[in-house]
Amino acid sequence: MEVEHFYTSVQVERFKIKGKERFIMMEKRLALKRHPWKITKGQFNTTDVQEAAEAIRDIQDDLDRYLNQRYNKTEGYFEFKK
């Protein structure tokens, strides 16, 4: 899978995750502690709901690890330096 981190702000981090023929756009809402992840768009297989849910949870966990490593943080916001 290819992940594009295409937007960051104080309120939200946005990602586009691309597979072979499908994609999911997700955002992490940084002000929320409970259920911060939201799928904003997507094309994914729902024939096996359990498998799809587990895959989405794994993606969220990996993105959280990425954000934690990238920002070495307790907060989810990073200001890009140009």
C-alpha positions in Angstrom: 0.0 0.0 0.0 1.1 3.5 -0.7 0.3 6.2 1.9 0.2 9.9 1.0 0.2 12.3 4.0 -1.3 15.3 2.1 -2.6 17.7 4.8 -1.7 18.8 8.3 -3.1 21.4 10.6 -3.7 22.0 14.3 -7.1 20.2 14.0 -6.5 17.4 11.5 -4.0 15.1 9.7 -5.2 13.7 6.3 -4.0 10.7 4.5 -4.8 8.9 1.2 -4.1 5.1 1.3 -3.8 3.5 -2.1 -3.9 -0.2 -2.9 -3.9 -2.0 -6.2 -7.2 -0.7 -7.5 -8.8 0.9 -4.4 -8.2 3.8 -2.1 -9.3 5.1 1.3 -9.0 8.7 2.5 -8.8 9.1 6.2 -8.3 11.8 8.7 -7.3 11.9 12.3 -9.1 14.6 14.2 -6.6 15.8 16.7 -9.0 17.5 19.1 -10.9 14.3 19.8 -9.6 11.7 22.2 -12.3 9.2 21.6 -12.8 7.9 18.0 -10.4 10.4 16.4 -10.2 8.6 13.0 -12.7 9.2 10.2 -12.9 7.7 6.8 -13.9 10.5 4.4 -13.9 8.6 1.1 -13.1 5.1 0.1 -13.4 2.1 -2.1 -12.9 -1.1 -0.2 -14.4 -4.6 -0.1 -17.2 -5.0 2.4 -18.1 -8.6 1.6 -16.2 -9.6 4.8 -16.9 -6.8 7.3 -14.7 -8.3 10.0 -11.7 -8.4 7.7 -12.3 -4.9 6.4 -12.6 -3.5 10.0 -9.4 -5.3 11.1 -7.5 -3.9 8.0 -8.7 -0.4 8.7 -7.7 -0.7 12.4 -4.3 -1.9 11.4 -3.9 1.1 9.0 -4.9 3.4 11.8 -2.5 1.8 14.2 0.4 2.1 11.7 -0.5 5.8 11.0 -0.5 6.5 14.7 2.9 5.0 15.0 4.1 7.1 12.0 2.7 10.3 13.6 4.3 9.5 16.9 7.7 8.8 15.4 7.5 11.7 13.0 6.6 14.3 15.6 8.2 12.5 18.6 5.2 13.8 20.4 2.4 13.9 22.9 0.5 16.3 20.6 -0.5 15.4 17.0 0.5 18.7 15.3 3.7 19.3 13.5 4.7 22.6 11.9 6.6 22.1 8.6 9.7 24.1 8.2 10.3 25.5 4.7 
